[in-house]
Amino acid sequence: MIRIFCFVVLVTVASTERACDNGWLPYNNHCYWLSPSPLSFNNAVDICSKKGSNLIEIKDAAEEKWVFLQSRIRRYKTFWIGLTDVVNQNEYVYSSSGTKPIYTNWDKGQPQIGTKEDCAALPIDRKKWHDYPCSSKLQYICRKPANHYV
């Protein structure tokens, strides 16, 4: 019985470890890739797409907290999140799907209306979302569903 239990534990651990490609971090059935260098919003979107993923779309407070901690470990100052209002001013939607977010965490006075700050980011020192010019070069995080092995 103990052998069966140990086998199940080992298989489960091995499956979890393989759920994400090398260089990607697993969290809650998703894989995250944290950029080594800053890029503009559009270039970050392109890199994530080439990696078979999207610029991070923070779905809830728990995910935001986990991502925040990972970015602090890497000493990010600010990183892009996948929201933009380029298509319709002051209507922030996910760059990957054009859908509105269910969860938001904008700082007081954000996003700023009528400015050329059309892309959303999370500054580590503020812990709340801000809008920035999309041409700003910031760190970024790519996110994709974890691989599932049967």
N, C-alpha and C positions, 0 to 999 in steps of 0.2 A: 504494500500500500504506500509506503514511504517512497519507493522508487517511482511509482506512478505520479505521485504528487510532485516530486523533484523534476520529473520529465515535463509535466505540464507547466511548472514554473519556468523552466529553462526555455521551452518553446515560446511561451508568452513573452519573456524578456527578449529573446532573439527576434520575434516578430515586431515588437515595439521598436527595437533598435534599427531595424531595416525599414521602418515606415517612412523615413525621410532619407533623401540622398545625402552623400557626404557634404559637409559644410552647411547643412540645414538643421535647424533646431525644431524638435517636436513639441507641440503643445495642443491639447484638446482636438485631436484628429486633424491637425493642420501642421504644415511645415513652414518655417520662417527662415529667410536668408537676409542677414543684416549686411548692408553694403560696406565695403572697405573704404570707399571714397564718395564725396558728395557730387551730386548731379542736379541739373534743372529738373523740374517736375516731369516734363515730357520725355526727357532722356531716361529718367528713372522708370517711367511707365514702359518705355521701349525695352529696357534691360530686363525688367520683370517679365514682360511678355516673351522675350527670347528664352527665358528660363522656364517657360510653361506655367507662369504664375501671374498674379496681379499685384500692383502696389497695395500695401496693406489696407484693409477695410476693417476698422475696429468695430466689432459687433456688440460688445458689452463691456462693462466696467472691469470684469475679471480679466478679460483678454487685454484690455488697455493696461492694467496693472502689471501683468506679466511682460508685455512688450516694453513698457516703461522701464522695468527692472533690467531687462536684457540690454536695452539701449544705454542705460546708465553704466552698466558693467563695461561697455565698449566706449564710454566717455563721449557719446553723442551729445551735441548741444541742442540740436533740433532735427527732427526727421519728418519727411513727407508722409502724409496719410492720403489715401486714394480719393479725396474729395476735391471737386472743382466746380466753379460757377461760370466757366468760360462760355458755355452755351446760352444760359439764361442768368443774367446778373442777379445775384443774391439768392439763387436757387441751387444750393450745393447738392451735387449728385456724385455717385461713384463713377470714376473715370472708366471702369471696366464694363459697366452695365447701363449707366444712365439712370439708375434707380436712386431714390432718396434714402438716406440712412435712417434706421430705426433708432439707433443710439447716437447721441451727440454729447460733446463735453466742451462746448465753446466757452472761452473766458469772457468775463464781463466786457461789453463793448465790441465783441467779436461775433461774427465776422463784420468787418467794416464795409458799409454800403457805399457804392459809388467810387471805389478806389480801383486801382489796377492790381489789387491783391486778390487774385482769383483762384489760388490753390491753397489747400489746408495743410497745416503742419502742427506738430506737437513740440513746443519748446520745453526742454527738460526742466528748466528752472521755474516755469510757470505751472506745469502739470495740467494745463488746459489748452484747447485748440485755438490756433490763431490762423488768420489768412495772410499769405505772403505773395509777392510777385512770383509767378510761375517760373521766371527766369533765374530766381535765386538758386544757388547751389547748396543743397542740403543733403544730409544723409537720407537713406530710404530703406524700407524693409519690404521684401517681397513675401507673398503668402500664397500657398496652394494647399489643396487637400492632401492629406497623408496617403501614401501608397498602402493598399490593403492586400495582404497575401493570404491565400487560402491553402 
